[in-house]
Amino acid sequence: MAPPGATRMHQSQMSNPFQHLNQQQSYQPPNFSQHGFGSGSLNGAGMSAFPASTYGASAFTPGAGSTVFNGGAISGQGQGLASVAAQQGFARGAAMQEHNAHQLEAASMDTKSGAAGRIRQVWRQNLDQEMALLRALVLRYPYVSMDAEFPGIVARPIGNLAGSKAEYHYQTLRCNVDLLKPIQLGITVWTTEGDLPPQQPDSILINQLNGRPPHANHLMYVPCTWVFNFKFNLSEDMFSEPSIQLLESSGVEFEKNREHGIDLDAFGSLLTTSGLCFSDDVNWLSFHSGYDFGYLIKVLTSQGLPEHQDGFFDIVSTYFPKLWDIKFLLRYAQRMQSQGRLSPDASRIVSDLGQKSGLQDLADVLQCHRVGPAHTGGSDAWLTGSVFWAMRSKIFGGELPIDQADQIYGLHGVAAPASQQYREEFFAAQGTPAQQVNGLSGAAGTYTHTPNPSTPTSSHIGLNTSQTPAQQQYGGYGGTQYNR
């Protein structure tokens, strides 16, 4: 006869005061050994988000207790405090303390914002798990709208650039991207029909995440938008004062960027392997996107931009094989209207815009509603995607002309030459003064401020001269000189 099942106390012992309780309640919940940072977690199979311990293993890997202590100063064959069970308990306790510390630090960053947490704030503390979530989503949500926030425009090129307006645009972009750092990158993911991820994770997503709902401490909400907040130090990094003031008024807290911002190299490495790059199936959506892609290429390559725009286009097409620029599509729609090739409803929408061409102008005419504060990466990225889908439906009848893909407004389709008159008109449209101050194209307070640093052709903002580098710090870039 088989022996009776073992319990913590014999069931027949009348002195057992706990015999009426379910014995399973005394056992450790299985999820204690499968917390979100363990092996097979969001960071990839068999990889831990935390560095290996001094003894050669991460405290979160299976069997960490025996790995850490066995073969070390303490033998795993003893009894009491020296037993294997005790050692594993010690390791688990240390791991939980480390895990809780990281959770508390991430929680202090206020990673939720926007509508019911649909906009997720990302700092260095939660970068790995958010990128892992994006990796799990990108196959079903292959349209990515994005917006970068950066510290204004502080310089313009000099030299013989009369051959092409587009080249002049590019050299202006290049010298500023090389000099400055991005502050935020917002991205929103969509299905091929323009739907956002559901708030609650479905079984497919949970299976992709190894059976763990994303962010149990965040009520299991799945974001649709991520705001990557980069390391930025107002005491060290170059910026334009009006641009920083605008971002601060929109809710950007630069002290958090300084203390908890994401390292650009770390983000570039994760983005490279995220599934968001190098894929013909992933469509990137943007509005007047030269600077957005300029900063992305700088982050992905950890280098300055190529000397000429042809090299820039080659790199962009490698990392982002399919992209759509909303402003480029708008100009195409305006040409179609002038040729009588739009439907009456689409023609009315284009006519209602008149001379306006900003993202918010388009959103108002197309009845797209903003979520979150304007001039922040997350809100602008979400609105960019909403406008794209509304344009596709209401202006282009649900089908976009494929020959209008992979074009960047201001860099593609700009005729030559870039005459002196064009240069003056170009900078006049951006509020740039003709005079140069302190070797730079303008100084703080001399520009007319317009409200969107992420749309540079409508908001050229002056340089904070207190942050201006010494004359010899920045020379020519690849044979092209820049006045600073």
N, C-alpha and C positions, 0 to 999 in steps of 0.2 A: 504493500500500500504506500502511495506517495506521501511524503511528509507534508504537514500543513504548511501553507504559505507563511513566509516570515514577515513579521511586522515589528514596529519599534517596541511594543510590549505584547506579551501573549494575550490573546483576546479573552482567555478565561480568567485572567488575573483581575479580581474585583477591585483591587486598589488602584487600578489604572483610571485616573480621573478624566482621561481624554478618549476613552474607548468609544464614546458616542460620536466623535468627529470622523470625517472622511480621512482615511490615511493619506490620500493623495495630497491633502492640503499641507502636509508636512514636508513634501518633497519640493525640491527647488524647481521653479518654472523652467521649462526648456529654453525659453527665450533669453534667460540670463546668460547662457553660454553662446548665444547667437545674436549679440547686440550688433548695432548697425556698423561697427567698425571692425568686425572680425573677419576671419578668412572667408572669401567668397562674398564679401560685402559689395557695396556699390562701387568700390574702387577697382573692381576686377577680380577674377577668380584667383583665390589664393594670395591676394595682396592686401596688406594692412595699410591703413592711412597713417599709422604711427611708425616711427623708426624702430629698427631692431634694438633689443635691449643690450645691455653691456655683455650679457652672457650668450649672445648669438641668436636670439629669437625675439620676435615681437611678443609682448605680453598678451596680445589678442589672438594669437594663432592657436589652433587646437593643441591641447596637451602642453600649453605653455608652462604649466607648473612643473612638469617633469623635465622639460627641456631647460628651463632656467636653472633649476637646482641640481638635477642629477648630473653627475660628473663634475660638479662644482665643489664648493667647500663643504656642502651638506650632502650626505648620502641619501638616496631615495629609499633605502630599505629599512629605516628605523621605525620606531613606534612613537606614539604621542605626537609632539610637535615636529618630530623628524620623519613622520610617516609621509607616504606619497600623497595621501588625501589631504593632510594638513598643508603640505607644500603647494599643492594645487590650489587650495583655498587661499593661501597667502598671495599667490600669483594672481588669482582672480580678483581678490580685493584690491591689489595694487592697480590692476587693469581697470577696474570699475572706477577707482578714484581718478585715474588719468582720463578716462572717458567722460566722467561727469564734469571734470574741470574744463574739457574742451566744449562740452555741451553748454555749460554756463557761460563760457566766453562767447560762443556763437550766439546764444540767446541774448546776451547783452548788446549785440549789434543790431537788434530789431530787424531781423531778416525778412519780416513780412511787412508789406505795404500794399497800397492799391485796394482794389475791390476784393474783399474777403481773402487777402493773401495771395491773389493771383499774380501780383508783381513781387518777385522774390529778390531781396537785396543780397548780394553775394560779396563777401569779404574773404580775406585769406583763410579764416577759420572754417568756412563751409564751402570753399572752392571745389575741393575734390568731390564731395558728394553731389553737388549741383551739376558738375560736369558729367558725372556718371549718370545722373537722371536724364540729362540731355542726350547722352549717347543711347539711352534706352528709348527715347522718344523720337529720334530723328528719322527712323525708318518709316514711321507712320505719319510724321509731321514734317515733310521735307521742304516746306516753304518757310524761310527765315527772314523776317523783317528786322531791320536793325537801324540803330542811330548811335553815333559817337558824340560825346561831349568833350570839348577840348578848350584850352585856355586862350582862344581868340586867334587873331592873325597879326603877326608882329613884324613882318619883313616882306620885301618884294625883290625880285631879281634885277640885276643890271647886266648889260652885255648886249650883244647883237642877237636879238630874238625876233627879227622882223620877218622871218620866214613863215611863221604860223601863229595864229591866235591861240590855237590849242596848245602849242608848245609854250607860249607865254603863260597860259593858265597853269600848265603843268609845272613850270619852273617856280611859279609863285607858290603852288601847293607844296612842291618839294622842299623849298627852303624853310617853310614854316613847319612841316611835318618833321624835318630833320632837327629843327631847333627845339621843338616843344614835345610835351608828353600828353597822352590822352588822360582824361579824368574819369570818364564813364563809358561803358559800352552797354547799350540795351539791346536785347534780342527777344523776339516773340516768334513762336513756332505755330504753324498752320498745316492743315491737311491740304491735299490737292484741290479741294473745293472751298477752301477758306474757312474751315471750322477750327476752333481752338480745342486744346485738350480739355477733357472734362475735369471738374473740380475733384472728383473722387476717383482714385485709381481703379482701373478695371483689372480683371484677372490676368489679362495678357501682360499688362505693365508690371504687376506684382510678380509674375513668373519671370519676367526679364530681370527683375531686381532680386532674384534668388529667394522669392517668397516673402520678402519684407516690404510692407507698405512704406512709401517714401515719407520720412520725417514724422514718425509717430508723435514726437513732441510738438509738431506743428499741426495737429489734428488731421493729419493725412491729406491735407490739401495739396493738389498738384498745381503748381504755377503754370501760367502760359507765357510769362514774361520774366526775364532775368536781367538784373542790373548789376554788371560787374564793376565794382568800385576799385579803381587802381590807386596805387601808392602815389601820393602827390604832396609835396611839401612847399607851402607858400614861402618859406624862408630860403629855399634853395632853388626851386624850379622857376623857369621863366613863364610869365603870363601877362595878359593885358588886364588892367584893373577893372574896366567896365564889364568884361566878360566874367571875371570872378564874382563881381557884385551881383550880376544877373543870376549866376548859378546858385549863389548863397541865398538870394531871395526866392529861388525855386525850391530850396530845401536841401541843397548839397552842404554837408557838414565836413569842411576840409580838415578839421582836427581828426575826425575818424579816418579820413583818407590817409593822413600822415601816420596814424598809429596802427591802423588795421587794414590798410589798402593792400590790394593784390599786387604781388611782384609781376612785372610785365613778362619776364622770361618764363616764370612758372605758368602764367596764363597762356603764353604762346605755345609752350610744350603741350599743354592739355588740349588746346584748340586744334593743334595739328593732328592729334589722334582721336578727336571727338566724333568723327564721321560727318562733321559739318563742312569739311574742306575736301578738295580733290574729287568730288563726286558730281557727275553730270545729273544725278537725280535730285540734288539739293539746289533749290532756287533761292538766291539771296535778293531781297527786296529793299530798296533804299530810295531816298529822295535827295537829288543833287549830291551824288555820293562820292565825289572825288576825294574829299578829305576823310570820309568814313573808311574807304578802302585804303587810302594812303596810310592811315594809322594802323589798320589791321595788318597790312603788309610789313610795316615797320616792326610790329610786335611779333609777327610770325617768323620773320627772318632775322630779327635782332640786328638789323643793319639799316643804314640810311637808304633812301629810295634810289632807284637807278638814275643814271645821269640824264637819260632821255626818255620821253614818254613811251616809245616803242618797247623799251625794256620793261617799263612799268606795266604796260598792257600784257606782256608775256607772262609776268609773274602773277598778275591778277587772274588771268585766264587759267593758270595752273592751279592756284588755290581755290578759285571760285569760277568753275567752268560755266555756270549759268547764273546770270544776274539780270535784274530789271531795275532801271532807274525811272522812278515815277515822273520826274520832271522832263526827262527825255521823251517819255510816252505822251506827256501833256503837249509838248511842242509838236509831236507827230499828229496828235488829234487836232491841233489848231490848223496844221497844214491840210489835213483831210477836210476840215470844215470849209476852208477857203476854196477847196476844189469841189465842194458839194458832195462829198463821199460819206458823210455821217447821216445817221437817222435823225428825224426831227427832234426826238427827245435828247439825243446825244448832242446835237448842234445847240439846243437851248442851254444845256449845261455848260458847254464851252463858252457860249455868249455871255452867260451870267457871270462867268469869271472876269470878263473884261480884261483889264491889264494886270489883274492880280494873279500871282502864280506861287504863293507860299503854300506850305503844307497845310496850315490851318485854314487858309482860303479855300483850298480844295476840299478839305474836310467839311467845311460849312456848306458848300454848294452840294456836295454829295451826301450830306446828312450823316456823316460819321461822327460818333461821339467820343470824346477824349476820356480816358481813365487815368487819374493821377495828375500831378502838376505838370504844366508845360515846361519845356526847356530842361527836362530830365530824360536820361537815356531810355528808361523803361516806358514812360508815357509816350514819348515820341516814336519809339519802335513799334508799340502797339498801334498807334494812330497811323503810322506809315503802312502797316499791313492792312488796316481797315480801308484806307484810301485806295490801295492797290486793288483789292477785291471789288470795291465799289466801281472803280474805273473800268475794270475788266467787264463787269456786268452791265453798267449803265452807258458807257461810252463805246466800248468795243464789242458789245453783243456777246460777251462770254468767251471770245476767242482773241488772243493777243497775236499780233503779227510777229512771227518768229524772227524776222530780220531786224526787229527793234530790240531784241535781247542783246545782252553783253555790251551795252553802250553806256558810257558814263557822261552825264550832262556836263558840258563845259570843256571836255577833253575830246570827245568824239563829235564829228560832224561840224567842226568849226573851221570856216574857210580861212585861207591866207589872204593877205599878209597881216601881221600884227604891227600896224603903223603906229607912229607916235600919237596920232590923233586917237587911234583905238585905245592905246594904253591910257591916255588921259581920260577917255570916256569910261574905260573899264574901272579905273580907280575912282572916278567921280561917282559912278553908280554904287560904289561901296563906301562912299564917304571918306575917301583917302585924300588928305591934303597934298598939294603939289610940293610943298617945301619939305625938307628933311631936317630932322632935329637930332642932334647927338649921333649922327651917322646912321640913323634909322629912318624908315619911312613914316615919320610922325612920332608923336609923344603922347603920353597919357593925357586925356582930357581934350585932345584936339580933334577927335573924331565925333561925328554924329552917331550916337548909339542907337542901334536897331536891335530888336530883341530876339536874336537866335544865333549864338556862336557856332552852332552846328550847321548853319547854312551860310557859308562864308561869303557868297556873292551878294548877300543882302545884309551882311553885318561885319564889315571890316572894322575891327576894333583896335584902338591904339595900344602901344606897348607901355607897360609899367616901367618907366625908365630907371627906377631904383633897382630893378632886376636885370638891367642890361649888362651883358658880359663885357669884359675888356675888349678893346679893338682887336687885339691879336688872338683872342680866344677862338674865333670862328673865321676861317679863311674861306677860300673858294671851295666849292663842292664839285669835284670831278671836272674841273676846268671851267665851271660857271661861277662867277663871283656874285656875292650878295652883299648889298649895303645893309648894315646892321643898325 
